Amino acid sequence: MLVYSFQGFSQERPLQQSKELPQRTDAPTNSQQPNNPNQDNNEKGRKTLEPRPISEYKIISVKNDTTHVDTALTIVKDYEFNYLRKDDLHLLPFTNVGQTYVTLSHTFNTTSLMPLFGARARHFNYYEVEDINYYHVPTPVTELYFRTVFEQGQNLEAFFTTNISPQVNIFIGYKGLRSLGKYQHILTSTGNFQVGFSVDTKNDRYHVKTHFTAQDLLNQENGGLSPQGVINYLGDDEEFDDRSALDVNFEDAENILDGRRFYLNQSYDIIKKNDSIQNNQITLGHVIDFTDKEYRYEQSSANEIFGEAFETTNLRDEVEFQEVNNQLSLTFSNAVLGRIGGLIGHADYNYGYQRVLIQESGTIPNRLIGDVFYTGATYNNTIGKLAIDGLAKINVSGDFDGNHIQGAISYPLSIGSISASVSTNSRRPNYNFLLYQSDYVEYNWFNDFDNVQTQRLAFDFKSKKYVDASLTFTTINNYTYFAANGIEVDQEGFENPVTFNIAKPTQYDEQVNYLKLKASKTFEYGVLGSSSDLIYQNVSSDDEVLNVPDIVVRSSLYYKDHWFDKALYLQTGFTAKYFTSYNGDGYDPILAEFYTQNQQEIEGFPIVDFFFNAKIKTARIYFKVENIPSLLFGNDNFVAPAQPFRDDVIRFGLQWNYFL
């Protein structure tokens, strides 16, 4: 209904519209076509509309970086065809679609001055401000996405955008998932809604980007396999090839992350640059971000693996968070001096619970309420071919100290480009490290942690001819993490008590050094192609507080060609991924957080997938056989303690763009 309604008023259409679609990104523009899209048709005496170049269908980020709609079928598109719609090289999924992911490598590139809301394991599929794009399209565009899941359910996404005038664009989209999963009590049900618009006035002085998002991410939680379930999972008994027969720790819990956000980014050119007369420009900018989040953990009855509980039935932990961030900026632009800007801002936050908890060890408050005033400066310039960017922000008053400084330079080369950046960030740990309340006794705390101080130095080299490579060195002081705190529980069938880990907030008082080297290369020769990615990591500290595998590698070998007189483009081959053994983080369902543990090693294992992808016009079809080693040799691998890896499965998907 939305598609046809918008089509009725969004574009002025000629008498007849050509059935041709916009040009493929892998096809050259026909330079012999007349520039005028309305041409006389001598045979029919009517007018036709030529297809618009795909480059006119622009995608604009919140930072004004511009790309265009891409309907090509490449190996990168295969990597991005997943629930997150992003390349997941550095991630390892849990058993069901929509559950969390194990992070195999880190970036530590936050620019925030404020603590973040907790439940970070639920935020992989949460749309942040930078995940929302804006558009400028000559005709309406619709994108449909579908992919099968595990057992009952499906993963669907629909998106529509159109320009109701050359200056005004609107967009609306929804991504929904429901998947039962193959293990007991791990159903996932998520929804991500976005709607927004952008405006650029005819005189090009006033610009607006705004959006609203509403998101709910629900996961049933089973606490992973029970000790007996782990034994049966590792055994050879065919009875347990049916994964629903494996015992789990509990079957009566779920957690959910709800979030809503209104975002407005507007600017007005007080003095507008004119290339022929005026060389200076002054721009007034304003950004408002209102975020409202809620996280809940619910369980029918208390479970001993989390220790003592205040309640025996109907446990419910619920935390709320609201933040309003207002920022004003003034920017001066000059062809010689570049862009020099200043900013001031105010953040008002309210995080907490509905009760005050009084214990023998002390009182745990119910709220963290306050505000922060901050100021900063920006600088951007291009001197010859050298691009320079700088940003500095600092909290000048309020309840939280914080600062962020970064600088970057980049230079184009004949074989690619090279860039370097340095940054330092100091901010308070996330809110759930500072204050948390639960019906479980062990999950109640109020901490006054110091700021986490992060220094980051990065170098990047990009070259289609040679290799894309990056080197990052990060040092962290006051690194804050959740640490494993064991509880011994008597389990039936086991002579000795079984140790279960719960997560406790901890701040490390020594320095953590993290080195990361990443290299990527895609090579194609005729109808054959290969793509390889390598990540090398090294962590040095006096204690094992940050655990990552030393090596993560992925490689693809594939065949590609046009069939049926170029009516179909085919891509098929194998992708293999491997990571070295390491002490993988454990997952805590109450917090929806990962914790550091050093008792159980997660053995590295190969993940091999076979894919068969095809493209017909602007429709891309994906078939994949996932985890072939499991099909051939069985599966006894884990992604985290008590969390098994996915078995082999055949999945089908579709991505289709319509250009009206």
C-alpha positions in Angstrom: 0.0 0.0 0.0 2.8 2.4 0.9 4.7 1.7 -2.4 1.7 2.4 -4.6 0.5 5.4 -2.6 3.9 7.1 -2.8 4.2 6.2 -6.4 1.0 8.1 -7.1 2.3 11.5 -6.0 6.1 11.3 -5.9 7.1 11.5 -9.5 5.9 13.3 -12.7 5.6 10.5 -15.2 5.4 10.6 -19.0 2.7 8.9 -21.1 4.7 5.6 -21.3 7.4 4.4 -19.0 10.1 2.1 -20.2 10.2 -1.3 -18.6 14.0 -1.2 -18.4 15.5 -1.0 -15.0 18.4 1.3 -14.0 21.8 0.2 -15.4 23.7 -2.5 -13.5 26.8 -1.4 -11.7 28.7 -4.0 -13.7 27.5 -2.6 -17.0 28.9 0.6 -18.7 26.7 3.6 -19.4 25.5 3.8 -23.0 27.2 7.0 -24.2 25.2 6.9 -27.5 21.9 7.5 -25.8 20.5 11.0 -26.2 20.7 13.2 -23.1 17.0 14.0 -23.3 15.1 11.2 -21.5 11.8 12.0 -23.4 12.4 10.9 -27.0 10.1 10.7 -30.0 9.1 7.1 -30.9 8.5 7.0 -34.6 7.0 3.6 -34.6 4.4 4.1 -31.8 4.2 7.9 -31.8 4.6 8.0 -28.0 7.3 9.1 -25.6 9.5 6.7 -23.6 11.6 7.2 -20.5 15.2 6.0 -20.6 16.6 4.3 -17.5 18.5 6.6 -15.1 22.2 5.8 -14.3 22.6 3.9 -11.0 25.0 6.5 -9.8 22.0 8.9 -9.4 20.5 6.8 -6.7 22.5 8.2 -3.8 23.0 7.0 -0.3 24.1 9.7 2.1 25.5 9.0 5.6 24.9 11.2 8.6 28.5 12.5 8.0 27.6 13.3 4.4 29.7 10.5 2.9 27.9 9.6 -0.3 27.7 6.2 -2.2 25.0 4.9 -4.4 22.6 1.9 -4.6 24.6 -1.1 -5.7 22.8 -4.1 -7.3 26.0 -5.9 -8.3 26.8 -9.4 -7.0 30.2 -9.6 -5.5 32.0 -11.7 -2.9 31.6 -8.8 -0.5 27.8 -8.9 -1.0 27.9 -12.6 0.0 29.8 -11.7 3.2 27.2 -9.1 4.0 24.1 -11.3 3.3 23.3 -12.1 6.9 21.1 -11.0 9.8 23.2 -7.9 10.5 23.6 -7.0 6.8 27.3 -6.4 7.5 30.5 -8.3 7.0 30.8 -10.6 10.1 34.5 -11.6 9.7 35.2 -10.5 13.4 32.1 -12.2 14.8 31.0 -15.7 15.7 27.3 -16.3 15.9 25.4 -18.3 18.6 23.2 -21.2 17.6 20.1 -19.3 16.6 19.7 -16.3 14.2 19.0 -13.2 16.3 21.0 -14.3 19.3 24.2 -12.5 20.2 27.7 -12.9 18.7 31.2 -13.6 20.1 33.6 -10.8 19.2 36.8 -12.2 17.8 38.5 -8.8 17.4 38.0 -5.2 18.7 38.3 -1.7 17.4 38.1 0.5 20.6 37.3 3.6 18.5 34.5 5.2 20.5 34.2 9.0 20.5 31.6 9.2 23.2 32.1 11.4 26.3 29.3 9.7 28.2 28.8 6.1 29.5 26.8 3.8 27.3 23.7 1.9 28.2 24.4 -1.7 29.1 23.2 -5.1 27.7 25.9 -4.7 24.9 25.4 -8.3 23.8 21.9 -7.2 22.6 23.2 -4.2 20.6 24.7 -6.0 17.6 21.5 -5.6 15.6 20.5 -2.3 17.3 20.4 0.7 14.8 22.6 3.5 16.1 22.6 7.0 14.7 25.4 6.2 12.2 23.5 3.1 11.0 20.7 5.3 9.5 21.3 6.5 6.0 19.6 9.2 4.0 18.8 9.2 0.3 18.4 11.2 -2.9 16.8 9.2 -5.8 15.4 10.2 -9.2 12.6 7.6 -8.9 11.2 5.6 -6.0 13.2 2.6 -4.8 12.2 -0.4 -2.9 14.4 -3.1 -1.4 13.2 -6.5 -0.2 15.3 -8.9 1.8 14.4 -12.5 2.8 16.4 -15.3 4.4 15.4 -18.6 6.0 16.2 -19.3 9.6 16.3 -22.3 12.0 13.1 -24.2 12.3 9.9 -22.0 12.4 10.1 -18.4 11.3 11.8 -16.1 8.8 14.0 -13.1 8.5 12.3 -10.3 6.4 13.2 -6.7 5.6 11.5 -4.1 3.5 12.7 -0.6 2.7 11.2 2.2 0.6 12.5 5.6 -0.3 11.5 8.4 -2.7 12.0 12.0 -3.5 8.7 13.8 -3.4 10.6 16.7 -4.9 14.2 17.3 -5.8 14.7 18.8 -2.4 12.8 16.4 -0.2 13.4 12.7 0.4 11.5 10.3 2.6 12.2 6.8 3.6 10.6 4.0 5.7 11.9 0.5 6.5 11.3 -2.5 8.8 13.3 -5.6 9.6 11.7 -8.4 11.4 12.9 -11.8 12.6 11.3 -14.8 14.3 13.3 -18.1 14.6 12.5 -21.0 16.9 16.0 -22.5 16.9 17.1 -26.1 17.2 17.9 -26.1 20.9 15.4 -25.8 23.8 14.1 -22.4 24.7 16.1 -20.1 22.4 13.4 -18.5 20.3 14.3 -15.1 19.0 11.8 -12.4 17.9 13.1 -9.0 16.9 11.9 -5.9 15.0 13.7 -2.8 13.8 11.6 0.1 12.4 13.0 3.3 10.9 11.3 6.3 9.2 12.8 9.6 8.3 13.4 12.3 5.7 15.9 14.9 4.5 15.5 18.4 3.1 17.8 20.6 1.1 16.2 24.0 0.2 16.3 25.3 -3.3 18.8 28.0 -2.3 21.0 25.3 -0.8 21.2 27.1 2.6 19.1 25.0 4.9 19.7 21.2 5.3 17.9 18.7 7.5 18.4 15.1 8.3 16.0 13.5 10.7 14.7 10.0 11.7 12.8 8.0 14.2 13.6 4.4 15.2 11.6 1.9 17.3 13.3 -1.4 18.1 12.5 -4.4 20.2 14.9 -7.4 20.5 13.6 -10.4 22.4 15.6 -13.6 23.2 14.5 -16.6 25.1 17.4 -17.7 27.3 18.4 -21.2 28.4 21.7 -20.5 30.1 23.5 -22.8 27.7 23.9 -26.5 27.9 23.8 -28.1 31.3 26.8 -30.1 32.5 25.0 -33.3 31.4 24.0 -31.6 28.2 27.7 -30.8 27.4 28.6 -34.5 27.9 25.9 -35.6 25.6 26.8 -32.9 23.0 30.4 -34.1 22.9 29.4 -37.8 22.7 28.6 -39.9 19.7 25.1 -40.9 20.6 22.9 -40.4 17.5 19.9 -39.7 19.9 21.4 -36.2 20.5 21.7 -35.3 16.8 18.3 -33.9 17.6 19.5 -30.9 19.5 16.2 -30.4 21.2 17.0 -33.5 23.3 20.0 -31.9 24.9 19.5 -30.7 28.5 19.9 -26.9 29.1 20.3 -25.0 32.4 16.8 -23.6 32.4 13.7 -23.1 30.2 11.8 -20.2 31.8 13.8 -17.0 31.1 13.9 -14.3 28.5 15.4 -10.8 28.1 14.4 -8.0 25.8 15.9 -4.7 24.8 13.4 -1.9 23.8 14.6 1.3 22.3 13.2 4.5 20.7 15.1 7.4 19.3 14.3 10.7 17.7 17.2 12.4 15.9 17.4 15.8 14.1 20.5 17.2 12.4 20.0 20.6 10.8 22.2 23.4 9.5 21.8 26.8 8.0 24.4 28.8 5.9 24.4 32.3 7.4 26.9 33.3 4.7 27.0 31.1 1.7 30.1 30.4 -0.3 30.0 31.6 -4.0 32.9 30.3 -6.1 32.8 33.4 -8.3 32.5 36.1 -5.6 32.3 34.8 -2.0 35.1 32.6 -0.7 34.0 32.4 2.9 31.1 30.5 4.4 29.6 30.5 7.9 27.2 27.7 8.9 25.1 27.3 12.1 24.4 23.7 13.0 22.1 22.0 15.5 21.8 18.3 16.5 19.3 16.9 19.0 19.3 13.2 20.0 16.6 11.9 22.3 17.1 8.2 23.2 14.8 6.1 25.4 15.8 2.5 26.2 14.6 -0.3 28.5 16.1 -3.7 29.3 14.3 -6.5 31.1 15.3 -9.9 32.3 12.4 -12.2 33.4 12.4 -15.7 34.8 9.6 -17.8 36.2 11.6 -19.3 39.1 15.0 -18.7 40.7 17.9 -20.9 39.5 20.7 -21.9 41.8 23.4 -21.4 39.2 23.1 -17.6 39.8 23.3 -17.9 43.5 20.8 -16.8 46.2 17.7 -14.8 45.1 15.5 -12.4 46.9 12.4 -13.9 45.2 11.7 -17.6 44.4 9.2 -17.0 41.6 8.4 -14.4 39.0 11.8 -12.7 38.9 11.9 -9.5 36.9 14.9 -7.1 36.5 14.1 -3.9 34.7 16.2 -0.9 34.0 15.3 2.3 32.2 17.4 4.9 30.4 16.6 8.3 28.8 19.1 10.8 27.4 18.6 14.1 25.6 21.7 15.5 23.9 21.6 19.0 22.4 24.5 20.4 20.4 25.0 23.7 18.7 27.9 24.4 16.3 29.3 27.3 14.3 31.6 26.6 11.3 33.7 28.9 9.3 34.9 27.7 5.8 37.6 29.2 3.7 39.4 27.7 0.6 42.8 28.4 2.2 42.1 27.9 5.9 39.7 25.0 5.6 36.8 24.3 7.9 37.1 25.6 11.4 34.3 24.9 13.8 33.3 25.3 17.5 30.6 23.5 19.4 28.8 23.5 22.7 26.4 20.8 24.0 24.3 19.6 26.9 23.5 16.0 27.8 20.7 15.2 30.3 20.6 11.6 31.4 18.3 9.4 33.7 19.3 5.8 34.3 18.0 3.4 36.9 15.4 1.4 38.7 12.1 1.8 40.6 13.5 0.9 44.1 16.3 1.6 46.5 18.0 -1.5 47.8 19.2 -1.5 51.5 21.7 -4.2 52.4 24.0 -4.9 55.3 26.9 -3.9 53.1 25.4 -0.6 52.2 22.6 1.1 50.3 22.3 0.8 46.5 20.5 3.8 45.0 17.9 3.5 42.3 18.9 6.2 39.9 21.8 8.0 38.2 20.4 11.4 37.2 22.3 14.4 36.1 23.5 16.5 33.2 26.8 17.3 31.5 27.9 20.4 29.6 30.6 20.0 27.0 32.4 22.0 24.4 34.7 21.2 21.5 36.3 22.2 18.1 36.7 20.7 14.7 39.1 21.2 11.8 39.1 20.0 8.2 41.3 21.0 5.4 42.9 19.8 2.2 46.3 21.1 1.4 47.2 19.9 -2.1 46.4 16.2 -2.0 46.8 15.9 1.8 43.5 15.8 3.8 43.6 16.8 7.5 40.8 16.2 10.0 40.7 17.0 13.7 38.2 16.8 16.6 38.4 17.7 20.2 35.6 17.6 22.9 35.7 17.9 26.7 33.1 17.9 29.5 33.4 21.2 31.2 30.9 20.7 34.0 28.5 18.1 35.3 28.6 14.7 36.9 30.9 12.9 34.5 34.4 13.9 33.4 35.4 13.1 29.9 37.4 14.2 26.9 38.1 13.0 23.3 40.8 14.2 20.9 41.6 12.8 17.5 43.5 13.7 14.4 43.8 12.1 11.0 45.6 12.7 7.7 45.2 10.9 4.4 47.1 11.1 1.1 46.2 9.5 -2.3 48.8 7.5 -4.1 49.0 6.3 -7.7 48.4 2.8 -6.4 45.8 3.6 -3.7 45.8 5.7 -0.6 47.4 5.9 2.8 46.1 7.4 6.1 47.1 7.7 9.7 45.1 8.7 12.8 45.7 9.1 16.5 43.1 9.5 19.2 42.7 9.6 23.0 39.4 9.1 24.8 38.5 9.3 28.5 35.0 8.5 29.8 33.2 6.7 32.6 32.5 3.0 32.2 29.0 2.0 30.9 26.1 2.5 33.2 25.6 -1.2 34.2 29.2 -1.2 35.6 28.2 1.7 37.8 24.8 0.7 39.0 22.8 -2.6 38.7 19.9 -4.1 40.6 18.5 -7.6 40.3 16.3 -10.2 42.1 19.5 -12.3 42.3 21.6 -11.2 45.3 25.0 -11.4 43.5 23.8 -9.0 40.8 23.5 -5.9 42.9 26.2 -3.2 43.0 27.0 0.5 43.1 30.5 1.4 42.0 32.5 4.6 41.7 35.0 3.5 38.9 37.6 5.8 37.4 37.4 6.8 33.8 38.6 4.3 31.1 41.4 6.0 29.2 42.0 4.7 25.7 44.8 5.8 23.3 44.7 4.6 19.7 47.2 4.9 16.9 46.1 3.5 13.4 47.6 3.3 9.9 45.7 2.3 6.8 46.8 1.4 3.3 44.2 0.7 0.5 45.1 -0.5 -2.9 43.0 -2.5 -5.4 46.2 -3.5 -7.2 48.1 -4.8 -4.1 46.4 -5.2 -0.7 44.2 -3.4 1.8 46.0 -3.3 5.2 45.6 -1.7 8.6 47.7 -1.6 11.7 46.2 -0.5 15.0 47.9 -0.1 18.4 45.7 0.6 21.4 46.6 1.1 25.1 43.9 1.1 27.8 44.2 2.3 31.3 41.5 1.4 33.9 40.1 -1.2 31.5 36.7 -2.2 32.9 35.2 -5.6 32.2 33.0 -8.3 33.7 35.0 -11.0 35.3 34.0 -14.6 36.0 33.0 -15.3 39.6 32.5 -19.0 40.3 29.6 -20.5 42.3 29.7 -24.2 43.2 26.4 -26.0 42.9 25.7 -29.6 43.7 24.3 -31.3 40.5 22.6 -34.6 40.3 24.8 -37.3 38.7 28.1 -35.5 39.6 30.2 -36.4 42.6 31.8 -33.0 43.0 30.0 -29.6 42.9 29.8 -28.0 39.5 31.2 -24.5 39.1 29.0 -21.9 37.3 30.3 -18.5 36.5 28.4 -15.3 37.1 29.6 -11.9 35.9 31.1 -9.2 38.3 32.2 -5.7 37.2 35.9 -5.3 37.6 38.3 -2.5 36.9 41.9 -3.4 36.0 44.5 -1.2 37.6 47.3 -2.0 35.1 47.8 -1.1 31.5 46.4 -3.2 28.6 48.2 -3.1 25.2 46.4 -4.4 22.1 48.0 -4.8 18.7 45.9 -5.6 15.6 47.0 -6.1 12.0 44.5 -6.8 9.3 45.1 -7.5 5.6 42.6 -8.2 2.8 43.0 -9.0 -0.9 40.6 -10.0 -3.7 42.1 -11.4 -6.9 40.1 -12.3 -10.0 41.4 -13.9 -13.2 38.8 -14.6 -15.9 35.9 -16.6 -14.4 37.8 -17.5 -11.3 38.3 -15.4 -8.2 39.7 -15.5 -4.6 39.3 -13.3 -1.6 41.3 -13.5 1.6 41.3 -11.7 5.0 43.7 -12.1 7.8 43.6 -10.6 11.3 46.6 -11.0 13.7 46.2 -9.8 17.3 48.4 -9.6 20.3 47.4 -8.5 23.9 50.0 -7.8 26.5 49.2 -7.2 30.2 50.1 -8.7 33.5 46.9 -10.6 33.7 44.5 -12.2 31.1 41.8 -9.6 31.2 41.3 -9.2 27.4 41.2 -12.5 25.6 41.2 -12.8 21.8 42.4 -15.4 19.3 45.9 -14.7 17.9 44.7 -15.3 14.3 41.4 -15.0 12.5 41.5 -15.9 8.8 38.9 -16.2 6.0 39.4 -17.2 2.4 37.0 -17.7 -0.5 37.5 -19.5 -3.9 34.8 -19.0 -6.4 33.6 -19.2 -10.0 31.7 -16.4 -11.7 30.3 -16.0 -15.1 27.3 -14.8 -17.2 24.9 -17.5 -18.4 22.0 -17.6 -20.8 23.1 -14.8 -23.1 24.0 -12.7 -20.0 20.5 -12.9 -18.6 21.9 -14.5 -15.4 25.1 -13.8 -13.5 26.4 -16.7 -11.5 28.7 -16.9 -8.5 29.5 -20.1 -6.7 32.4 -21.4 -4.5 33.6 -22.1 -1.0 34.4 -19.9 2.0 36.5 -21.1 4.9 37.0 -19.3 8.2 39.3 -20.3 11.1 40.4 -18.8 14.4 43.1 -20.1 16.8 42.3 -21.5 20.2 41.8 -19.0 23.1 40.0 -18.5 26.4 36.7 -17.3 24.9 34.4 -15.0 26.9 31.4 -16.5 28.6 27.9 -15.2 28.2 25.7 -14.0 31.1 21.9 -13.9 30.2 20.9 -11.8 33.2 23.1 -8.9 32.1 23.2 -9.7 28.4 26.9 -9.2 28.6 30.0 -11.2 28.0 32.5 -11.8 30.8 36.2 -12.7 30.8 37.0 -16.2 31.9 40.3 -18.2 32.0 39.1 -21.7 33.0 37.9 -23.1 29.7 39.7 -22.9 26.4 37.6 -22.5 23.2 39.3 -24.6 20.6 39.7 -23.1 17.2 37.9 -24.9 14.4 37.3 -24.5 10.6 34.0 -23.2 9.3 33.5 -24.1 5.6 30.4 -22.9 3.6 29.4 -23.7 0.1 27.5 -20.9 -1.7 25.6 -20.7 -5.0 24.5 -17.1 -5.8 22.8 -15.7 -8.9 21.7 -12.4 -10.2 18.8 -11.7 -12.6 18.5 -8.0 -13.4 18.4 -6.4 -9.9 17.4 -9.6 -8.0 20.1 -11.5 -6.2 19.4 -15.1 -5.0 21.5 -16.8 -2.4 21.9 -20.5 -1.6 24.3 -21.6 1.1 25.3 -24.9 2.8 26.7 -23.7 6.1 29.3 -25.6 8.2 30.1 -28.5 5.9 32.6 -30.1 8.4 29.6 -30.7 10.7 27.9 -32.5 7.9 30.9 -34.7 7.2 32.5 -35.2 10.7 29.9 -34.1 13.2 29.9 -31.1 15.4 31.4 -30.8 18.9 32.5 -27.2 18.8 31.7 -24.3 21.1 31.6 -20.6 20.6 31.6 -19.8 24.3 31.5 -21.9 27.5 28.4 -24.2 27.4 27.3 -22.5 24.1 27.6 -24.9 21.1 28.3 -23.8 17.5 25.7 -24.1 14.7 25.2 -27.5 13.0 25.2 -27.8 9.2 22.2 -26.3 7.5 21.0 -25.3 4.0 19.7 -21.7 3.8 18.1 -19.7 1.0 17.8 -16.0 0.6 16.7 -13.2 -1.7 17.6 -9.5 -2.1 15.6 -7.5 -4.6 15.6 -3.8 -5.6 12.7 -2.3 -7.5 13.1 0.9 -9.4 9.8 2.5 -10.3 
